[in-house]
């Protein structure tokens, strides 16, 4: 009717009664069972054709969330969805569910009674607030032929696949997702977490606190020896170093020259400080074979220090497959998930895709040991103080999301990795918002931008944590957090140096800090000299 106006008259159909609906009486041949699970009998299909409105099949608003969770046979997904102008909300939601499971924009003759048992169903809508919830039968999702395990790519293909390009949908974005326990157990989950780092650092297994880390800066441009010197400089005061996400095997800093320099730096730093050190090496590649080759080479170079090495995977740009390659081939290594690029779909500025909360939750399901979570508005990256709920979902055994409560049933935690404009001055308020400091910090500028060098930058970050803990314990009396941190800085030169280095942050977070620390004139505040000691490593 839309494309060919007047077609009925032109084809000789003069009355509505003469226009036949689809009968779907096509000949089906009974095929012999030639493979395991084949069936030679099919029940007759009775399909009601309803054009684009498929709500009679793909929506059941009588279903309750409580019953769906109790039955444990569905993955539940909460969306913010808006139909295009002129489209009914329920009809569009049903079309969304159809396109995300067993249907399309019309009824098809191959649908049978079994097919309908695995339909995704819209079970809740709130058109005014643009909220829609869909229940996906777990039977819909693809499973490995090698071990029967679940695969996240299948979950995403359905829940956030073709529905992102539907013509009747203005936008649709996932805000929460729930995995029933029986299905959740089919995913790998993490094999390592921050507890394994604490062991190497000699902190036990409970409440080990902040792992002070950095990102080698500049992110590109260092050759092997300067790279190793930067590692050594930071490890004099810090715990953990990661490759920046684009660092790998550039021609000017090839892995077979750079990793040996890192090993030298780690060995020297451990001998001199008497403390364990950690390094996260980027093994991201297009080819899984290349990833495995990089990882094996790095472990071979690390030798007896292999447990001190994590593997970094750019999990968003390389995909969940790359994360699984690392998780399954190297389960003894901390799996460091970097999320570079995620903002294209998770940013509040985009109304499609999924949120940062959903993205990080999925990382725990597929086995990331740690994932970058931003700075919850306390750094330079986009975020909000309420993002602390991301940390709870990653680390707690039971946690509430925006729509669903998730029970992890003992699955290991995924540790939040905080980065993006963080330094010692920003940490205390971050910890106060989160409620604890059992996270991993990767402060690039916060360490290498410190006026006295990376060692002092690292120590200042550790002091940022300690100052918060002492203030929390009431050491400085009934004073504000900012006053407590300034009081601590009076007797700790590295943190005091952070005040002198990051003066804009100091002015904003700690008003009056200059007078309190005894700096009465601008001339007395020193700029960064960067005269840090570089050691020739042998």
N, C-alpha and C positions, 0 to 999 in steps of 0.2 A: 504493500500500500504506500510505503514511504518512497520507494525508489521507482516504482512503476505505476504511477497513478492511472486508473482506468483499466487496469489489466483484466479485471473480471469480464467487462463488456467485450474487450478485444478478443478474449479467449472463449467467449460464448457462454459465460456464466452470468445468467440474468437475474438469478435470485439467490439469496443467502443459503437457502436449503440445498441448492445444487452444488454448493462448494463443500467438498468432503474434507473432514479432518483426517489427520494421520491415523491410520489403522495399525501400523506396525505389524501387519500380517506377512512378514517376510519369511522365506523358507529357512529354517534352521536345520542343519544336518547333525545327527547324533554321531559324534566322533568317538572312536575307540580310545580308551584310557591308555595313553602311551607314556604317561609320566606319573610319578607319585603325586597323589592328591587330586588327580583329575576325576571329574564326576560325569557320568553318562546321562544323568537325568537332571532336568531343569524344570522348575515350576513355571507355569504360564505367567506372563507379565501383564499386569493391568495398569497401564500408565495413563494418567490424566494429563492432557496437554493444557498448560495454563500460560502459554506465551512467556513473557519475562517474569511474571509474578509466580515465583515458585515457593511462596511462603507456606503453602499447605504441606510441602514436603521437607523443606530445609529450615523450618522454624517450628519450635515447640515451646511456647512461653509458659506452659504448665510445668516444665521441668524446674526443679529447685537445685540451687547450687549445693546445698547440703546433701541432697541425695546423690548428685553427680560425684561429689567428693567421696561420699561413703561407698559408692559402688566401685570406684577406683579404675574405671575403664576409659576415662576421657582425659585428654590434655585440655585444660581450659585456658582460653585466651581472651583478654579484655582489650578492646580497641576504643579509640576515639575515631568515629567514622561519620562523615557528612556526605549525603547523596548530592548529586548534581541538582540544580534547580528543576523543580517539576517532577521529581521522582519520589515515590512513596518510601518512607523510611524502612518499614518492615520488608517490603518487596525488594528493596535494594540490599538490605541485610541478608535476606535469603539468597539472593543472587550471589552475594559475596561468599556465603557459606558454600553454595553450590560450586562456584569457581574454585574454591579452596579445598574441594574434596572430590565428589563423584559426578558433578554435574557440569553444565555449561549454560549458554544463554537460551537453549531450547531443549525440549525432551528428545531423547534419542532412542532408536529402536532396539538397541542392545542392552538397555537397562533391564535387569531382572530383580526378583524379590531379594536376593542376597545383597545385591548392590546397595539397596536402600538401607540395609542394616549397618552400613559403614558411612552413611551420610554424616557430614558435619551439620550440627544443628544450632541455630540461633536460639539461645534460651533466655536472653534478657536484652531489652532495649530501653533506652531513655532518650527519645529523640530530642528533647529540649536541651539536654546536656551532651548530646551526640555520643552517648555511651552505648556500646554493643558488646555482648559476650557470646562467644561461640564455643561449643563443646566438640572436640575432635576425637572420635574413637581411636584408641591407640592402635587398633588393627590397621588403620590407614597407612601407618608409617612404615617405611622400608626398613628391612633388617639385613644384617650381614649374612652372607652365605657361609662365611668361614667359622663364625662362632655364635651366630644368632643375636649379636648385640645390636643395640639401637644406634641410629646415626642422626646427628643434629641437622645435617644438610636436608634430610627428608622432612623434618619438622618445619624447617624454615621454608622449604620449597612450597609447602601447602599453606602455612599460616601467614607468610609474608611474601608470597610468590606472585602469581598472575594477578591476584587481587589488587596489586599496586598500580596496575595499568588499566583498570576497568573504566569503560566510558561513562557509566552511570554513577561513578563514585568521585566526589570532589577530592576527598582525602581519607586515608585510613591509616592509623598508626597504633602499634601495639604498646600498651602501657603496663601490662603485667601478663605473666604466664604461669600456669600451675602444672606441675608434673605429679601424677599419682605415684605412690611409693613403688608399686609393682613395676611400673614402666621406668621410673627413675633409676632403679637398680640395674637396668640394662645399659646404662651409660658408664663410662670409665670413672669419672670423678677424679679428683687430684690424687696423685701418689705421694707428693711431698708438699710441705707448706712451710711457713715461717718457723715452726717448731724445729724443723731440721736445720735451719740456719742458726737458731739459738744454740743448738747442741754444738755446732762447729765453733761458735763464738764463746762457748763455755758458760752459757747462761741458764742451763737447765731446760725444762720443757714447759714451764708455766710462767706467764707474766714476764717474759724476757725483754719486753719493751721495744723501743725503736731500734731498727737496724739502720744505721746511718750510712746512706749510700749516695752515689753521685753518678753523673753521666759525663763521660769524657767530652770536654769541649775544647776547641770548636767541634761541632758535630761532624764536620768533614774538613780535611786539609792537613791533619797531622800525619807525619811519616812514622814508621815503626819505632824508632828510638825515642823521639819526643812523646809518642803515645805511651811507651813503657815508663818514661820518666814521670808523666802525669799520673799514671797509676801509682807509682811508688810514692809520689808526693802526697796524694790523698790518703793512701793506706797508712801513712804515719799517724793519722788521727781518726780515720774512718774504717768502716767495716766492709762495704759492698760497692763494687763498681760495675756499671753496665755499659755495653756498647750503646751508643745512640742508635736509633732504629735504622738509619741509612748506612751505618758503618758495617762493612763486611769484608769484601775482598777487592777493594779498589786497586787499580794498577799501581798507584803511588803508595799504597799501604796494604800489601798482599798478606793474606792470612798466614802463609807459611813463614813470613818474616815478622809479623806483628805479634802473633800468639807467643812465640818464644820470648819476646821482650816482656810480655805480660807475666809469663811464668817466672822470669828472673825477678821482676818487681815484686810479685807475690811472695816468692821464697825469701827475698831480702827483708821485706816488711815483716813477715812472720817471725823471722829470726831476731830482728831488732826490737819488735814490740812484745813478743811472746804471746801474741793473740792470733787467732785464726782470721783469714781474710777470704773474701768471696768475690767471684767475677761472673758476670752474665754475658755469654758470648752469643752474638747474633748468628743463627744458622738458617735464617729465612732464605728460601729460594723458590723458584717456580717448580723445579723438579724435586720430588721426594728423594730421589737418589742423591742429588746434590746436598740436600739437607743432612742426610745420613752420613755422607762422606765428610762434610764439614764437622759434624759432631764427633765422629770417630777420630778424626785428626786432632781435634782439640783435646779430647780425653787422653789420647796417646801422648800429647805434649805435656799435659798436666801430670801424668804419671800418678804418683802416690797422693797428689793433691786433687785428684779427680772429683772427690765429693765436694770440694770447694767451688765447683763450677756449675753454674746454671746455664740453661739454654734459652735464649730469647727468640721468640717467634713473633713476627708482625701479623698477629692473628686476624686482623680485619682485612688488610689488603691481600694477604696470602690465603685467607679463608680458614674455616674450621678444619679442613683436611690437613693443612700444615700443622695445626695444633695437635691433631690426633697422631700424625706421623711422629712427632717428637714425643708425645705422651706414651705411645705404645713401643717405640723402639728404644727409648731411654728412660724407663720408669724410675730409675734411681736418681735422676737429676731434677733439680727444681725447674719447673717449666714456667718461664717468664713470658706472659702474654702482653705484648705491646699493642695498643689499640689505635695506632696512627691511622687517620682517615675516617674514624668512626663518626665524627661530627657531621659527615655528609648525610647520615640518616638519623643520628641520635639528637642532634641539636634541637633545642626548643624552637629554633627558627624554621625548622622544616616540619611539615604536618604529615609526612609519610615515613615509612620505615618502622623503627622502634626506638624506645628511649634508652638512655645510658644505663638506667636501672636494669632493663631487660637484657641489654648487651652484656653487662657484667655478670648477671645471674646465669646466663647461658654459658659463660666461660667456666663457671664452677662445675656445671653439669658435664662439660666435655673434658675436664681434667686439668685446667690451668692451676698451677701452684700459687701464682700471684698475677694480678692484672692492674694496670694503671687505672686509677679511679678519679683522676683530677685532684682538685684541692678543695672542693666543697666551698668555693667562693673565697678561700683564704690565700689563693695564689693568683696567677695571671690567666688561668684557663677558665672557660665558661663553666659555671656551676652555681650551686646554691647550698646554703647551710643544711637544708633538709636532705641533701645527698648522703648524709650520714647513714640513712637507711640502706644505701648501697653496701656500706661496710657491714651492717648487721646481717644482711642477706648473704653476704659472702662468708662470714665467719661464724655465725650462730647456727645451732642445730635446728632451731625453730625460729622463723622470722616472718614478720608481716611485710608484705608489699603493698602497693597502692590499692590492690583489690583482693589479693589472695594471701593466705597464710601458707607458707611452705614448710613441710617437715622433711628434713634431710636424712633422717634415720642413720646418723653416724657418718655420713659422707664427710671426708676431710674438708677443712676450710680452704678457701682461696683467699690469700692475704692481699689486702689493699696496698697498692704501691702508689704513693702520693708524689706528684711531680708537677712542675709547671709554675715557675716563679716563686718557689718556696725558699726560705732562708731561716736562720735561727730566730729571727724576730717574729715571723709569722706562725711558727710552730705552736707556741703555748696556747693561743686562742683556738687553733685547729684541734689540739688535743682536748681542750675543754668542751668544744662542740661535740666531738666524737665520744668522749667519755673515757678514753684509754689511749695508750700510745703503742699498742702492739701491731705496728704497721711497718712497712718498708719505705724509707725516704730515698728519693733520687733527686738530689739538688745539684744541678749543674752550676748555674751562676751563684747559688748560695754557698758553694764550696770554692770554686775557682775564681769567683768574684770577690772573695774576702780580701781585705787590704793586706793581710799578712801571708796569704797563700792558702793552698788547699788543705794543709794539715790543720791550720787554725780554723779554716772554714768548717771542716768536719767536726772538730772539737766544739766549735760554737753551736752546731746543731744538736750535739749530744747535751750540751749545757742548756739549750732551749727546752729540751725534754725535762732535764733535772730541775730547772727553775720552776716549771709547771708543777711537777710532783711536790716540790717543797712548799710552794704556795698552797697547793691543794691540802697538804698536811697541816697547814696553819703555822708554818715556821715563821712567817713574817707578820703574824697577827691578822687582825681584821682589816686587810687592805685589798684594793682592787688587784686583779691579775696583772695589769700593766705595772702597777707600783711594785708588786712582788718581783716581777722579772727585772725591773730596773735595780731593785735592791740587791738581787743576786749578781747582777752584772758589775756592781761596785767591786766585788772581790774575785771576778773571773775575767781575765784579760781577753780571752777569745770571744766571749759574748759581748764584752765592751767593744771589741774591734768590729763586731757585726753592726753595732749601733753607729759606729763611725763610718762604716762602709755603705750601709743601706739607709742613708739618712732620710730619704723620702718616706720609706716604710716606718722608720722610727718616729718621724714627726706625726704621721697619721695614727699609728697604733699606741705610741707612748708619748703623749703631749707633755712637754716640760722635761724631757729626758736630759737635755744638755745641762740644764742647771742642776738637776739631781745627780748627774755624774761628774759635775765640776767643770763643765766646759762653758765658760762665760762669754767667749767671743768666737765668732765664726772662724777666725784664723787659727784657733786652737784645735779645730776638727781636721784631722789629717785625711788626705785622699789616699786611695789605694796606691801602694808602691810596687806591688807584685814582685818584691825581692825574695821570692821563695827559693829554698835550696833544691837544686836539681842534682841528682846523684848519677854518676856514670855506672850503669849496672853491668856486672860481669857475669 
